[in-house]
Amino acid sequence: MIIEMRTYKTKPGTRTKFLEIFRSESIPAHREIGMKILGPFLSIEDPDTFFFMRGFPDLASREPMKAKFYKGDLWKSELETILMPMLEKYEVVLVEDSEDLIHWETE
């Protein structure tokens, strides 16, 4: 499994609104495509930061699955224009779970 360890810093005071939309719209859309989401996890030290992991079956499926989400109607016509202005920055670290040690919830 390939995992993106994602850190998001929202603009001051927007984390709660960002996460409402992320949980209700973005996570279900990711799951429909077959991506796994673990989190979000809220920073205790910074009220504008949160973390989550996004999982893919393998490296070869990562780009096509991301393209399906980011080129899709939900992202292009709605989420991009709502969520991106709330972000100050984000970082992604790509790791591999070669022994499948993480057990993803698949609700």
C-alpha positions as a LaTeX table, in Angstrom:
\begin{tabular}{lrrr}
\hline
Residue & $x$ (\AA) & $y$ (\AA) & $z$ (\AA) \\
\hline
Met1 & 0.00 & 0.00 & 0.00 \\
Ile2 & 1.17 & 3.53 & $-0.84$ \\
Ile3 & 0.29 & 6.19 & 1.71 \\
Glu4 & 0.34 & 9.95 & 1.47 \\
Met5 & 0.97 & 11.50 & 4.88 \\
Arg6 & $-0.74$ & 14.88 & 4.45 \\
Thr7 & $-0.38$ & 17.99 & 6.62 \\
Tyr8 & $-2.82$ & 20.85 & 6.03 \\
Lys9 & $-2.57$ & 24.32 & 7.54 \\
Thr10 & $-5.75$ & 26.29 & 7.07 \\
Lys11 & $-6.02$ & 30.04 & 7.18 \\
Pro12 & $-6.77$ & 31.26 & 10.71 \\
Gly13 & $-10.23$ & 30.31 & 11.92 \\
Thr14 & $-11.20$ & 28.17 & 8.91 \\
Arg15 & $-10.17$ & 24.67 & 10.05 \\
Thr16 & $-13.62$ & 23.75 & 11.42 \\
Lys17 & $-15.43$ & 24.79 & 8.22 \\
Phe18 & $-12.79$ & 23.11 & 6.04 \\
Leu19 & $-13.17$ & 19.86 & 7.98 \\
Glu20 & $-16.98$ & 19.93 & 7.78 \\
Ile21 & $-16.75$ & 19.99 & 3.99 \\
Phe22 & $-13.82$ & 17.58 & 3.91 \\
Arg23 & $-15.70$ & 15.01 & 5.99 \\
Ser24 & $-19.06$ & 15.35 & 4.24 \\
Glu25 & $-17.96$ & 15.75 & 0.61 \\
Ser26 & $-14.31$ & 14.93 & 0.00 \\
Ile27 & $-13.85$ & 11.75 & 2.05 \\
Pro28 & $-16.89$ & 9.97 & 0.54 \\
Ala29 & $-15.71$ & 10.92 & $-2.97$ \\
His30 & $-12.24$ & 9.53 & $-2.23$ \\
Arg31 & $-13.74$ & 6.29 & $-0.95$ \\
Glu32 & $-15.93$ & 5.90 & $-4.04$ \\
Ile33 & $-12.77$ & 5.96 & $-6.15$ \\
Gly34 & $-11.13$ & 3.35 & $-3.91$ \\
Met35 & $-8.76$ & 5.56 & $-1.89$ \\
Lys36 & $-8.56$ & 4.96 & 1.82 \\
Ile37 & $-8.64$ & 7.88 & 4.25 \\
Leu38 & $-7.40$ & 7.68 & 7.83 \\
Gly39 & $-8.11$ & 10.79 & 9.87 \\
Pro40 & $-8.37$ & 13.69 & 10.02 \\
Phe41 & $-6.28$ & 14.17 & 13.13 \\
Leu42 & $-6.37$ & 17.64 & 14.70 \\
Ser43 & $-3.18$ & 19.30 & 15.86 \\
Ile44 & $-3.19$ & 19.97 & 19.58 \\
Glu45 & $-0.47$ & 22.60 & 19.18 \\
Asp46 & $-1.92$ & 24.58 & 16.28 \\
Pro47 & $-5.67$ & 25.24 & 15.93 \\
Asp48 & $-5.28$ & 25.73 & 12.18 \\
Thr49 & $-3.47$ & 22.46 & 11.36 \\
Phe50 & $-4.67$ & 18.91 & 10.79 \\
Phe51 & $-3.28$ & 15.69 & 9.38 \\
Phe52 & $-4.65$ & 12.73 & 7.47 \\
Met53 & $-3.41$ & 9.79 & 5.47 \\
Arg54 & $-4.63$ & 8.85 & 2.02 \\
Gly55 & $-3.96$ & 5.29 & 0.88 \\
Phe56 & $-3.67$ & 3.68 & $-2.55$ \\
Pro57 & $-3.38$ & $-0.02$ & $-3.40$ \\
Asp58 & $-0.01$ & 0.51 & $-5.13$ \\
Leu59 & 2.14 & 3.17 & $-6.77$ \\
Ala60 & 0.76 & 2.48 & $-10.25$ \\
Ser61 & $-2.80$ & 3.24 & $-9.14$ \\
Arg62 & $-1.96$ & 6.47 & $-7.32$ \\
Glu63 & $-1.86$ & 8.92 & $-10.24$ \\
Pro64 & $-4.95$ & 7.54 & $-12.05$ \\
Met65 & $-6.97$ & 7.57 & $-8.82$ \\
Lys66 & $-5.86$ & 11.11 & $-7.98$ \\
Ala67 & $-6.70$ & 12.22 & $-11.52$ \\
Lys68 & $-10.17$ & 10.71 & $-11.23$ \\
Phe69 & $-10.80$ & 12.81 & $-8.11$ \\
Tyr70 & $-9.13$ & 16.07 & $-9.16$ \\
Lys71 & $-10.51$ & 16.05 & $-12.71$ \\
Gly72 & $-13.99$ & 15.06 & $-11.53$ \\
Asp73 & $-17.00$ & 17.33 & $-11.39$ \\
Leu74 & $-17.16$ & 17.48 & $-7.60$ \\
Trp75 & $-13.62$ & 18.85 & $-7.30$ \\
Lys76 & $-13.65$ & 21.04 & $-10.40$ \\
Ser77 & $-17.10$ & 22.57 & $-10.03$ \\
Glu78 & $-17.37$ & 22.78 & $-6.24$ \\
Leu79 & $-14.68$ & 21.73 & $-3.81$ \\
Glu80 & $-11.65$ & 23.36 & $-5.43$ \\
Thr81 & $-13.17$ & 26.84 & $-5.28$ \\
Ile82 & $-14.39$ & 26.35 & $-1.70$ \\
Leu83 & $-11.51$ & 24.49 & $-0.05$ \\
Met84 & $-8.38$ & 25.84 & $-1.71$ \\
Pro85 & $-8.93$ & 29.47 & $-0.59$ \\
Met86 & $-9.13$ & 28.21 & 3.02 \\
Leu87 & $-5.67$ & 26.60 & 2.85 \\
Glu88 & $-2.52$ & 28.45 & 3.80 \\
Lys89 & $-0.34$ & 25.49 & 2.80 \\
Tyr90 & $-0.18$ & 21.73 & 2.63 \\
Glu91 & 2.58 & 19.15 & 2.54 \\
Val92 & 2.61 & 15.55 & 1.35 \\
Val93 & 5.08 & 12.83 & 2.25 \\
Leu94 & 4.79 & 9.58 & 0.31 \\
Val95 & 5.50 & 6.34 & 2.20 \\
Glu96 & 5.01 & 2.66 & 1.56 \\
Asp97 & 3.41 & 0.10 & 3.85 \\
Ser98 & 4.87 & $-2.98$ & 2.22 \\
Glu99 & 3.66 & $-5.34$ & 4.94 \\
Asp100 & 0.11 & $-4.02$ & 4.99 \\
Leu101 & 0.32 & $-3.24$ & 8.70 \\
Ile102 & $-2.31$ & $-0.52$ & 8.62 \\
His103 & $-5.89$ & $-1.72$ & 8.80 \\
Trp104 & $-8.08$ & 0.83 & 7.08 \\
Glu105 & $-11.67$ & 1.37 & 8.02 \\
Thr106 & $-13.82$ & 1.00 & 4.91 \\
Glu107 & $-17.13$ & 2.55 & 5.87 \\
\hline
\end{tabular}
